[in-house]
Amino acid sequence: MVDSLLTIGEKAVKLAEKLGADQAEVYLAQSRSFEIEAENNAIKGASESKDAGIGIRTIIDKKIGFAYVTTLDDSDIEEAVNHSLSLARASIPDPDFHTLPESLSNYQNAKGLFDKEIHDMTAEVTAELIIRAIDATKQVLDGYNYAIEAGVQSSSSMNAIVNSLGIAKTEPRTSISIYSYPIIKADDDQTASYEYQISRKFNEIDPEWVGRSAGRLAIGFLHPKIIEGGEMPVVFAPLGASAVLSRGFADAVNAEEVQMGRSYIADAFGEKIASEKLEIVDDGLLPGGIGTRSFDAEGFPSQRTSVIENGILKSLLHNSYTANKDRVDNTGNASRPSYSGLPGISTTNFMVSPGKGDLNTFISELDTGVVCRNTGDRPNMTTGDLSAMIIEGYYVKNGEVQHPLKNTLIGINMRDLLKRISHVGNDSRATFSMITPSIVVERANVTSG
Amino acid sequence: MEDLAQTAIEAALKTGAHFADVRIENTATTIIELNDGVSKQSLSSRLKGAGIRAFIDGAWAFAQTTDLTKSGMRTTGESVAKMAIATKEKVAEKFEIEGPSFQARSHYKVKKPFSKIAIEEKMAFVKAIDDQARDYDTRISSTRTIYGDLWTELYLANSLGTNVYTQNSIPRIISAPTAKEGTNRQRVFKSLGVRGGYEIMDEEEAQNIGTAAAELVIDLLSSTSVKGGVYNVVMDPILNGVMIHEAFGHAVEADNWPAHATVLEDKIGMQVGPENLSISDDPTLEGMRGSYEYDWEGTKTKKRLLVKEGILTDLLHSLETASRLDLEPNGASRSQSFMHEPLPRMSNTFMEPGDWEVEELVQDTKKGILLCSFNYGYTQTAKGQFMFQASHGYLIENGEKGQMVRDVSLAGNILEVLAKVDAIGNDFMLDAGTCGKNGQAVPTMTGGPHARIREVPVGGM
């Protein structure tokens, strides 16, 4: 498989050059994923998807075209190369485009990306994991009227990047995720919660923990109430912190958004933009990390980039285009949605460095305030204004959780949120988009009704 | 394609499946994006492949393949049936898939097929819109214009005898400029998405979308953040549609019934809103982005009157949910592509108009907030909690539209909010959207008239 992806890639690059491209880049991906789903406490279905495709970027006189196809057939690839070139020819030149990245010698091999156990996972093993998670949730919910949804997904993939400047890289990766989502019906109320785990290693998955945690959380969200609003502290549990920081801050340090003037962090390079407690690192080489890879989506070497140190903005996240445009070093943050898109910019393993204390300590130290376990919201990236519904959260008084919340929103500008971080915990966990502990924001506007 | 589909279905049945279906797709898309007059993205794609499902005794299995040969279809048909059989031991509830079958060749005619328009012509149109937004005002600091078109051919077949060929054609144009005045920066997103061919881009609304977006973003420079609190809210048709979609539509997707995952589970045939409230989902509307003749299981679609005069009357069904709830399927099962399993989804969802003049609605509100257009929204149907955000709005003081405000969020509970709708306008409009569920995005439209909700929490800075 390794050879064939690179060979197909090299052939496509050559074809593009022959047909008139100044430079060409091919991204190929081949993956197999397996998923089992359960609803109402029992397995419902399984699915297997085998996906393979190719995306071709061509450049003619600083004009860029891109085409992809969901097969690896010769004739389809030829059609895609031709489409890519005709799109390049019809495009408007981008004076800021300099070049595709060149092949470098400083690649470090990322560790812990591939687990044979996941690659070889059978339907039986997958089914067993999901049943263990459901059983664990059931035990916790004994005596309640419940319906549990759950799922396990495993994936094994290989990607390859080949370009005109000598880059020819390929790497295999595996991942597995599991969740339990119990719904509880009480006489006069209905609620739900969930827990999940994602990892590149099979033996890091703990279905019993996922199941128990989901059940306990769901019980805790029964009979929510509204509260009297006002300014108060907000404790973000790791999932909530991840929602706010990954959606609300990672995009703000995306160099493309900054260059286009669309980020609320503009011209703040080297300035103090956050509390001294906050340190954020983007580490593309973290062993076994979900965002880890030896090279980015353009084949550029991965690295560890300090984003915020002692509250000071140290670096933006770049791909080759934005780095060339700003004449700074590429940070290796090119990313793309598999073969089906052009490289944008995203985080790798975006990590808040741990501090002291955890969610329980922060709650016990709170006079009056709210806990946000999670939110689905994102700020206006241009103004930084964030209005977030506490989709799962609690009201705290005198250091104790009083009751769960409903119809409650937090309002704060991201610039203020970053500066008002008074505590950073040590209860870090991996979410789908970050690794972060709990954090405390000393005051925000809370509305409830 | 018919032969290939039959090969897969026969292979699955022979292996032991009780039901099997196949979706074979051939889709071509184009995306052209300019930022500040320069090409950012010139993309074309081709999606070619088949999605195959097998079913036995309550157990489903799904697989996709891009190997569109007889042997490829046979192999996938067999392996998906084996997967279903292996899963069957572990299911809790046994049922069968039943339903009517459909045979049709449904050709969707457009005046100007996308494939007949030169890429240069599309590029020139996008450039004109991008220039239009930039030339509107010197305070426009950055422009972004995106054109997209999608042409799909879909062949659907199942072991009940369904055998349907269908086509779809949807273009979209988006203008998203940023404006700057001192340190104050604002951005907007304005889009036009309907069903049809390239001729849609010749219409006035498409031709002027850059100016319309620029005008709005310049206005936003003088907007303020809203103060959080409980407000009487008048929603414009676009935001009303988003409210209906998030606060209600997702909760009537019938896959929530077997999963016990909606707060409306026990409400069929019961009052869920005031008597003047009716809500529909209608994929048969002509020229709408969420419209289609046959769903992704090959079922012929029809209009669904979800709420009639306050009573919950209908749900959004797939073959499975209709079989399990012993009802007729109504053609609401959709997939993002052949790579995804079909799920009950919305199409064009809206509140039916009432009898209030829009001006009266604002005057009568005295003190409150008029919310317009939207940024995004989401919901958790099992809990009944939802939220959505208006892109802008206007404070209502003494019955008059006043200060412009921006990014206004509204949170609520599905069972509580519909009861608070107390006045419905006599106007009507639908707006383009894209709906996400289980990682699948499908084109939709949402809308309705202006309408008022009493006393809902609005988030503030």
Interface residues (C-beta under 8 A of the other chain):
Chain A: I36 E39 N40 N41 A42 I43 K44 G45 A46 S47 E48 S49 K50 D51 A52 G53 K63 I64 G65 F66 A67 Y68 V69 T70 T71 D76 E79 A80 H83 S84 S86 L87 A88 A90 S91 I92 P93 D94 P95 D96 A123 A127 I131 A147 E149 Y181 I183 K185 Q190 T191 A192 F221 I226 G229 M260 G261 R262 Y264 A266 S340 G341 L342 G376 D377 R378 N380 M381 T382 T383 D385 S387 A388 M389 I391 K406 N407 T408 L409 I410 G411 I412 N413 N445 V446 T447 S448 G449
Chain B: L34 N35 D36 G37 V38 S39 K40 Q41 S42 L43 S44 S45 R46 L47 K48 G49 G58 A59 W60 A61 F62 A63 Q64 T65 T66 S79 V80 M83 A84 A86 T87 K90 V91 A92 E93 A118 I119 E120 M123 K127 S141 S142 R144 T178 K180 R185 Q186 R187 S225 G228 G229 V230 P258 A259 H260 A261 V263 M339 E341 N375 Y376 Y378 Q380 A382 K383 G384 Q385 M387 Q389 R406 D407 V408 S409 A411 G412 N413 E455 V456 P457 V458 G459 G460 M461
